[in-house]
Amino acid sequence: MKDLLLFGIQWSGKWTQSALLQKEYPWLYSYFSTWDIFRAINSTDNAIGNYVKDRIATWQLINDKVTLALFDAYMQTVIDESKNMLLDWFPRTIPQMEVMMDYLQQAHRDVIGIQFVISDDVAMQRMKERWRSDDTDVTIRHRLEQFHQKTQPVIDRFEKHWTLIKINAERKVSEIFEDLDRVIKATK
């Protein structure tokens, strides 16, 4: 069994490709996306919802303890053991990576990573095409800096321990999915 981790800078197409994977292979993957969960929590009016809302509004990462509690809940109660994990937006920091690595080793699960590679310039252009009312060049650059400071080290560490396949994500969605589909078929 091979679990799949999707890595990439914001607007690299991870979410789109994970949706295509789930549609093409619904029996194969148990999907976990912290972003989807945080967006849902964001809509609640309570202490945790307000915390997440503030972090999302300022494009800050959610505290590792909160994120890891969600991952633990997924691992302990939600995951379908007959399926491979499809992880998106997790892990995003080294502490999250360490917890995930421990879990995978203890559970004897095998994993591969897919990195959707785009340049910062392409990411900025894509972000600008989807401006939020509070987006500025400064906030977009901040998101890119967070990726390079917090998540790129996770990708680098992952590559030292497991297989990381890099896919050029500066192409059409269908072309990217063709590459991703070939990887899936080769690793099933």
C-alpha positions as CSV (number, residue, x, y, z in Angstrom):
1,M,0.0,0.0,0.0
2,K,1.4,3.4,-1.0
3,D,0.1,6.6,0.7
4,L,0.4,9.8,-1.3
5,L,1.4,13.2,-0.1
6,L,0.8,16.2,-2.3
7,F,3.3,19.0,-2.0
8,G,3.4,22.4,-3.8
9,I,3.2,26.1,-3.3
10,Q,-0.2,27.7,-3.2
11,W,-1.9,27.7,-6.6
12,S,0.3,24.9,-7.9
13,G,-2.8,22.8,-8.5
14,K,-2.7,20.4,-5.6
15,W,-6.3,20.8,-4.8
16,T,-7.5,20.4,-8.4
17,Q,-5.3,17.3,-8.9
18,S,-6.5,15.7,-5.6
19,A,-10.1,16.2,-6.7
20,L,-9.3,14.5,-10.0
21,L,-7.6,11.6,-8.2
22,Q,-10.6,11.1,-5.9
23,K,-13.0,11.2,-8.9
24,E,-10.8,8.7,-10.9
25,Y,-9.9,6.4,-8.0
26,P,-12.7,6.7,-5.3
27,W,-11.9,3.2,-4.0
28,L,-8.2,3.8,-3.6
29,Y,-7.8,6.9,-1.4
30,S,-8.9,8.2,2.0
31,Y,-8.5,12.0,1.6
32,F,-7.3,14.3,4.3
33,S,-6.8,18.0,3.7
34,T,-6.2,20.3,6.6
35,W,-7.2,23.3,4.4
36,D,-10.6,21.9,3.8
37,I,-11.1,21.2,7.5
38,F,-9.8,24.7,8.4
39,R,-12.2,26.4,5.9
40,A,-15.1,24.5,7.5
41,I,-13.9,25.4,11.1
42,N,-13.5,29.0,9.9
43,S,-17.3,29.3,9.3
44,T,-18.1,28.5,13.0
45,D,-18.5,31.3,15.5
46,N,-16.6,29.9,18.5
47,A,-13.1,30.3,20.0
48,I,-11.5,27.7,17.6
49,G,-13.4,29.0,14.6
50,N,-12.3,32.6,15.4
51,Y,-8.7,31.5,15.9
52,V,-8.7,29.8,12.5
53,K,-10.6,32.7,10.9
54,D,-7.9,35.1,12.1
55,R,-5.1,32.9,10.9
56,I,-6.7,32.3,7.5
57,A,-7.4,36.1,7.1
58,T,-3.7,36.9,7.7
59,W,-2.4,33.9,5.8
60,Q,-0.7,32.5,8.8
61,L,-0.1,28.8,9.4
62,I,-2.4,27.1,12.0
63,N,-0.6,26.1,15.2
64,D,1.0,22.7,14.9
65,K,-0.8,21.3,18.0
66,V,-4.2,22.1,16.4
67,T,-3.1,20.6,13.0
68,L,-1.7,17.5,14.6
69,A,-4.8,17.0,16.7
70,L,-6.8,16.9,13.4
71,F,-4.3,14.4,11.9
72,D,-4.5,12.3,15.0
73,A,-8.3,12.3,14.8
74,Y,-8.1,11.3,11.2
75,M,-5.7,8.5,11.9
76,Q,-7.5,7.2,15.0
77,T,-11.1,7.3,13.8
78,V,-11.7,8.4,10.2
79,I,-9.2,6.7,8.0
80,D,-10.4,3.7,6.0
81,E,-7.6,1.1,6.5
82,S,-8.5,-0.5,3.2
83,K,-7.5,2.7,1.3
84,N,-4.3,4.6,0.8
85,M,-4.0,8.0,2.5
86,L,-4.1,11.0,0.2
87,L,-2.7,13.9,2.2
88,D,-3.0,17.5,1.0
89,W,-1.8,20.5,3.0
90,F,-0.2,18.2,5.5
91,P,2.5,18.1,6.7
92,R,3.4,21.8,6.3
93,T,6.0,22.2,9.1
94,I,8.9,20.1,10.4
95,P,7.1,19.1,13.7
96,Q,4.1,17.9,11.6
97,M,6.5,16.0,9.4
98,E,8.1,14.3,12.4
99,V,4.8,13.1,13.8
100,M,3.7,11.9,10.3
101,M,7.0,10.0,9.8
102,D,6.7,8.3,13.2
103,Y,3.1,7.2,12.4
104,L,4.0,5.9,9.0
105,Q,7.0,3.9,10.4
106,Q,5.0,2.5,13.3
107,A,2.1,1.5,11.0
108,H,4.4,0.1,8.4
109,R,2.9,2.3,5.7
110,D,4.8,3.2,2.5
111,V,4.4,6.7,1.1
112,I,5.4,8.6,-2.0
113,G,5.4,12.3,-2.5
114,I,4.3,14.3,-5.5
115,Q,5.6,17.9,-5.7
116,F,3.7,20.1,-8.1
117,V,6.5,22.5,-9.2
118,I,5.8,26.0,-10.4
119,S,7.9,29.1,-10.1
120,D,7.1,31.9,-7.7
121,D,6.3,34.1,-10.7
122,V,3.7,31.7,-12.0
123,A,2.3,31.3,-8.4
124,M,2.0,35.1,-8.1
125,Q,0.3,35.4,-11.4
126,R,-2.2,32.6,-10.5
127,M,-2.9,34.2,-7.1
128,K,-3.4,37.6,-8.8
129,E,-6.0,36.1,-11.1
130,R,-8.0,35.0,-8.0
131,W,-7.6,38.1,-5.9
132,R,-9.4,38.1,-2.6
133,S,-10.6,41.5,-1.4
134,D,-7.7,41.7,1.2
135,D,-5.0,40.4,-1.2
136,T,-2.1,42.6,-2.1
137,D,1.4,42.0,-3.5
138,V,2.7,42.0,0.0
139,T,0.3,39.3,1.3
140,I,0.9,37.2,-1.7
141,R,4.7,37.5,-1.2
142,H,4.2,36.6,2.4
143,R,2.4,33.4,1.5
144,L,5.3,32.5,-0.9
145,E,7.8,33.3,1.9
146,Q,6.0,31.0,4.3
147,F,6.1,28.2,1.9
148,H,9.8,28.6,1.3
149,Q,10.6,29.0,5.0
150,K,8.2,26.4,6.6
151,T,7.2,23.9,3.9
152,Q,10.2,23.6,1.6
153,P,12.3,22.1,4.4
154,V,9.5,19.5,4.9
155,I,9.8,18.6,1.2
156,D,13.6,18.4,1.5
157,R,13.4,16.1,4.5
158,F,10.7,14.0,2.9
159,E,12.9,13.5,-0.2
160,K,15.7,12.1,2.0
161,H,13.5,9.4,3.4
162,W,11.0,8.5,0.7
163,T,10.4,8.8,-3.0
164,L,9.5,12.3,-4.2
165,I,8.3,12.7,-7.8
166,K,8.3,16.2,-9.2
167,I,5.7,17.2,-11.8
168,N,5.8,20.4,-13.8
169,A,2.6,22.1,-12.8
170,E,2.9,25.0,-15.2
171,R,0.9,23.2,-17.8
172,K,-2.7,22.4,-18.5
173,V,-4.6,20.6,-15.8
174,S,-5.2,17.6,-18.1
175,E,-1.4,17.3,-18.9
176,I,-0.5,17.4,-15.2
177,F,-3.1,14.8,-14.4
178,E,-1.8,12.5,-17.1
179,D,1.6,12.6,-15.4
180,L,0.1,12.0,-12.0
181,D,-2.1,9.2,-13.3
182,R,1.1,7.5,-14.7
183,V,2.7,7.7,-11.3
184,I,-0.4,6.2,-9.6
185,K,-0.6,3.3,-12.0
186,A,3.1,2.6,-11.6
187,T,3.0,2.5,-7.8
188,K,-0.3,0.7,-7.1
